[in-house]
């Protein structure tokens, strides 16, 4: 989030839109836990299609202003996810995934000599509608539409020149194709992701101002996976994921003008999967 123009006059107004989003964020914080519980609830009824992933990842966040990189964050994050897919050899099938993640990354602002660290905490709930067909004796293909909600906290409070948190909520759609083995063998996936709704809340009340709601622009971004299923239970999968956001509309109040610059998120890592 980028501010401009500052005033000392306090802002005592709170719009209906702001209050509605306060409720939305409050409830959305529970979604990642709900998603993991929802997935694990299938374990007893269809354990053969239940899997758990642990995924260390290298995370990059970049912000651009006037075509130049203004800010960059890099470092490690860690994720734990659970997924259930209906046991079916062909036709339409349903899946659900829940994920939680966290990490601390390095922060560098190129427009001013500011460095520090940023903490991330977040989670995802995702529903999946797939169409599966056989690719011979060993493999199967899934064409999938996925709809999800990604909620995370970007905590810049340890950086004295910033000092506040950002709450992000992104609902998204993913369209992609995946190849997987019926027993053991190669795994591959490729697709695109498009945010449906974006909301960033800058918690400026933590530094004596009013919180600001910003809507980063939506752009298409890619995702991909490649890996190998060594046994019926154990797989190792390299992955890449991303978000691309165009510059948000500018939001003004008595404290100034605020917006989110063009932003790119990229993560890559290796997830270890155990299928029950």
C-alpha positions as CSV (number, residue, x, y, z in Angstrom):
1,X,0.0,0.0,0.0
2,X,1.3,3.4,-1.0
3,X,0.3,6.7,0.8
4,X,0.5,10.2,-0.5
5,X,-0.4,13.6,1.0
6,X,-0.8,13.6,4.8
7,X,-3.1,15.6,7.0
8,X,-3.4,15.8,10.8
9,X,-7.2,16.1,10.8
10,X,-8.8,13.0,12.2
11,X,-11.4,11.0,10.2
12,X,-14.3,10.0,12.4
13,X,-16.6,8.6,9.7
14,X,-17.0,4.9,9.1
15,X,-18.9,3.9,5.9
16,X,-21.4,1.1,5.6
17,X,-18.9,-0.5,3.1
18,X,-16.2,-0.4,5.7
19,X,-18.4,-2.0,8.4
20,X,-19.5,-4.7,6.0
21,X,-15.9,-5.6,5.2
22,X,-15.0,-5.6,8.9
23,X,-17.5,-8.4,9.3
24,X,-16.2,-10.1,6.2
25,X,-12.6,-10.1,7.4
26,X,-13.7,-11.3,10.9
27,X,-15.5,-14.3,9.5
28,X,-12.9,-15.0,6.7
29,X,-10.2,-15.5,9.3
30,X,-11.9,-18.7,10.2
31,X,-12.1,-20.1,6.7
32,X,-8.6,-21.8,6.5
33,X,-9.3,-23.7,9.7
34,X,-12.8,-24.6,8.4
35,X,-11.3,-25.8,5.2
36,X,-8.8,-28.1,6.8
37,X,-11.5,-29.6,9.1
38,X,-13.8,-30.0,6.1
39,X,-11.1,-32.0,4.2
40,X,-10.1,-34.1,7.1
41,X,-13.8,-35.0,7.7
42,X,-13.6,-37.1,4.5
43,X,-10.8,-39.3,5.8
44,X,-12.9,-42.0,7.4
45,X,-15.3,-42.3,4.5
46,X,-12.9,-42.2,1.5
47,X,-9.3,-42.4,2.9
48,X,-7.9,-43.7,-0.4
49,X,-8.4,-40.2,-2.0
50,X,-7.2,-38.2,0.9
51,X,-3.7,-36.5,0.8
52,X,-1.6,-34.2,3.0
53,X,1.2,-31.9,1.7
54,X,4.0,-30.2,3.5
55,X,5.6,-27.5,1.3
56,X,8.6,-25.2,2.0
57,X,8.6,-22.4,-0.6
58,X,10.7,-19.4,-1.7
59,X,8.4,-16.4,-1.7
60,X,8.8,-13.1,-3.7
61,X,6.6,-10.0,-3.5
62,X,7.4,-7.0,-5.7
63,X,5.7,-3.6,-6.1
64,X,6.2,-1.3,-9.2
65,X,5.7,2.4,-9.6
66,X,6.1,4.2,-12.9
67,X,7.5,1.0,-14.4
68,X,10.3,0.7,-11.8
69,X,10.6,-1.7,-8.9
70,X,9.8,0.2,-5.7
71,X,9.8,-2.6,-3.2
72,X,10.7,-6.3,-2.9
73,X,10.3,-9.0,-0.3
74,X,12.0,-12.4,-0.5
75,X,12.3,-15.3,1.8
76,X,11.0,-18.7,3.0
77,X,7.4,-19.6,3.9
78,X,6.0,-23.0,4.9
79,X,2.6,-24.5,4.1
80,X,0.6,-27.5,5.3
81,X,-2.4,-28.6,3.2
82,X,-5.0,-31.4,3.0
83,X,-7.0,-32.4,-0.1
84,X,-9.8,-34.8,-0.9
85,X,-10.9,-35.8,-4.4
86,X,-13.8,-38.2,-5.1
87,X,-12.7,-41.7,-6.0
88,X,-13.7,-42.1,-9.7
89,X,-11.9,-43.4,-12.8
90,X,-13.8,-41.2,-15.3
91,X,-16.3,-38.4,-15.6
92,X,-17.1,-35.4,-13.3
93,X,-15.8,-35.4,-9.8
94,X,-15.6,-33.0,-6.9
95,X,-12.6,-32.1,-4.7
96,X,-11.9,-29.8,-1.8
97,X,-8.6,-28.4,-0.4
98,X,-7.6,-26.5,2.7
99,X,-4.2,-24.9,3.4
100,X,-2.5,-22.8,6.0
101,X,0.9,-21.1,5.6
102,X,3.3,-18.8,7.4
103,X,6.7,-17.3,7.2
104,X,9.0,-14.3,7.7
105,X,10.7,-12.7,4.7
106,X,13.2,-9.9,4.1
107,X,11.9,-6.4,3.1
108,X,13.7,-3.8,1.0
109,X,12.2,-0.5,-0.2
110,X,14.1,0.9,-3.2
111,X,12.5,4.4,-3.0
112,X,13.9,5.0,0.5
113,X,16.7,3.4,2.5
114,X,14.3,1.1,4.4
115,X,14.9,-2.6,5.2
116,X,13.4,-5.0,7.7
117,X,11.3,-8.2,7.8
118,X,7.6,-8.9,7.1
119,X,5.6,-11.7,8.7
120,X,3.0,-13.6,6.7
121,X,0.1,-15.7,8.1
122,X,-2.7,-17.0,5.9
123,X,-4.8,-19.8,4.6
124,X,-6.8,-21.0,1.6
125,X,-10.1,-22.8,1.1
126,X,-10.7,-24.2,-2.4
127,X,-13.5,-26.2,-4.2
128,X,-12.7,-28.2,-7.3
129,X,-14.8,-29.4,-10.2
130,X,-12.9,-31.8,-12.4
131,X,-13.6,-33.9,-15.5
132,X,-11.4,-37.0,-15.6
133,X,-10.6,-39.4,-18.4
134,X,-8.1,-42.3,-18.9
135,X,-4.8,-41.8,-20.7
136,X,-4.0,-45.4,-21.2
137,X,-3.2,-48.1,-18.6
138,X,-0.9,-45.9,-16.4
139,X,-2.2,-42.3,-16.4
140,X,-5.3,-40.2,-16.2
141,X,-6.0,-36.6,-17.1
142,X,-8.1,-34.0,-15.2
143,X,-9.5,-30.8,-16.7
144,X,-10.4,-28.6,-13.7
145,X,-12.1,-25.5,-12.6
146,X,-11.2,-24.4,-9.1
147,X,-12.8,-21.6,-7.0
148,X,-11.1,-20.5,-3.8
149,X,-10.6,-17.8,-1.2
150,X,-7.2,-16.8,0.0
151,X,-6.9,-14.7,3.2
152,X,-3.5,-13.5,4.6
153,X,-2.0,-11.1,7.0
154,X,1.0,-9.1,5.8
155,X,2.5,-7.8,9.0
156,X,4.9,-4.8,8.5
157,X,4.7,-3.8,12.2
158,X,8.4,-4.6,12.8
159,X,9.5,-1.9,10.3
160,X,9.5,1.4,12.2
161,X,8.9,3.4,9.0
162,X,5.8,1.5,8.3
163,X,4.5,0.0,11.5
164,X,1.1,-1.5,10.5
165,X,-0.5,-4.7,9.2
166,X,-2.4,-5.3,5.9
167,X,-5.2,-7.8,5.7
168,X,-5.7,-9.3,2.2
169,X,-8.7,-11.2,0.9
170,X,-8.6,-12.6,-2.6
171,X,-11.2,-14.9,-4.1
172,X,-10.0,-16.5,-7.3
173,X,-10.7,-19.0,-10.1
174,X,-8.2,-21.4,-11.6
175,X,-8.5,-23.3,-14.9
176,X,-6.0,-26.0,-15.6
177,X,-5.1,-29.4,-16.8
178,X,-3.4,-32.1,-14.7
179,X,-1.9,-35.5,-15.5
180,X,-1.4,-38.1,-12.7
181,X,-0.6,-41.8,-12.5
182,X,-3.1,-44.4,-11.5
183,X,-0.4,-46.1,-9.4
184,X,3.1,-44.6,-9.7
185,X,4.7,-42.3,-12.2
186,X,5.0,-38.7,-13.3
187,X,2.7,-35.8,-12.1
188,X,2.2,-32.6,-14.1
189,X,-0.1,-29.6,-14.0
190,X,-0.4,-26.3,-15.9
191,X,-3.0,-23.6,-15.6
192,X,-4.0,-20.0,-15.1
193,X,-5.4,-18.1,-12.1
194,X,-7.6,-15.0,-12.2
195,X,-8.7,-13.1,-9.0
196,X,-12.5,-12.6,-8.9
197,X,-12.6,-10.2,-5.9
198,X,-9.7,-8.4,-4.2
199,X,-9.7,-6.5,-0.9
200,X,-6.8,-5.1,1.0
201,X,-7.3,-3.5,4.4
202,X,-4.4,-1.3,5.5
203,X,-4.6,-1.2,9.3
204,X,-3.5,2.4,9.6
205,X,-5.4,2.7,12.9
206,X,-2.3,1.0,14.4
207,X,-0.3,4.2,13.7
208,X,-3.0,6.7,14.7
209,X,-4.9,7.1,11.4
210,X,-8.0,5.4,9.9
211,X,-8.0,2.0,8.3
212,X,-8.2,2.1,4.5
213,X,-9.9,-0.4,2.2
214,X,-8.2,-0.8,-1.2
215,X,-9.1,-3.0,-4.2
216,X,-6.0,-4.1,-6.1
217,X,-6.6,-4.7,-9.9
218,X,-7.1,-8.2,-11.2
219,X,-4.7,-9.8,-13.7
220,X,-4.3,-13.4,-15.0
221,X,-1.2,-15.3,-13.7
222,X,0.2,-18.8,-14.2
223,X,0.7,-21.9,-12.0
224,X,2.5,-25.2,-12.7
225,X,3.5,-28.4,-11.0
226,X,5.8,-31.3,-12.0
227,X,6.7,-34.3,-9.8
228,X,6.8,-38.0,-9.3
229,X,4.7,-40.5,-7.4
230,X,7.2,-43.0,-6.1
231,X,4.8,-45.3,-4.2
232,X,1.1,-45.5,-3.8
233,X,1.5,-43.2,-0.8
234,X,4.6,-41.0,-1.3
235,X,5.0,-38.2,-3.9
236,X,7.4,-35.2,-4.3
237,X,6.2,-32.3,-6.4
238,X,8.0,-29.1,-7.5
239,X,5.5,-26.2,-7.9
240,X,5.2,-22.6,-9.0
241,X,2.3,-20.3,-8.1
242,X,1.6,-16.6,-8.6
243,X,-0.6,-13.5,-8.3
244,X,-0.5,-10.4,-10.5
245,X,-2.3,-7.3,-9.4
246,X,-2.5,-4.1,-11.4
247,X,-2.5,-0.7,-9.6
248,X,-5.6,-0.1,-7.5
249,X,-7.9,2.9,-7.8
250,X,-6.8,5.7,-5.4
251,X,-8.7,6.1,-2.2
252,X,-8.7,9.4,-0.3
253,X,-9.6,10.5,3.1
254,X,-8.6,13.4,5.5
255,X,-5.2,11.7,6.0
256,X,-4.2,11.6,2.4
257,X,-4.4,9.5,-0.8
258,X,-3.7,5.8,-0.7
259,X,-3.4,3.0,-3.3
260,X,-1.8,-0.3,-3.9
261,X,0.9,-0.2,-6.7
262,X,1.2,-2.8,-9.4
263,X,2.2,-5.9,-7.5
264,X,3.5,-9.4,-8.4
265,X,3.6,-12.4,-6.1
266,X,5.6,-15.5,-7.0
267,X,6.3,-18.6,-5.0
268,X,8.2,-21.8,-5.9
269,X,9.1,-24.8,-3.8
270,X,9.0,-28.6,-3.3
271,X,6.0,-30.2,-1.6
272,X,6.1,-33.6,-0.1
273,X,2.7,-35.5,-0.4
274,X,1.4,-38.5,1.5
275,X,-1.7,-40.1,0.1
276,X,-3.7,-42.3,2.5
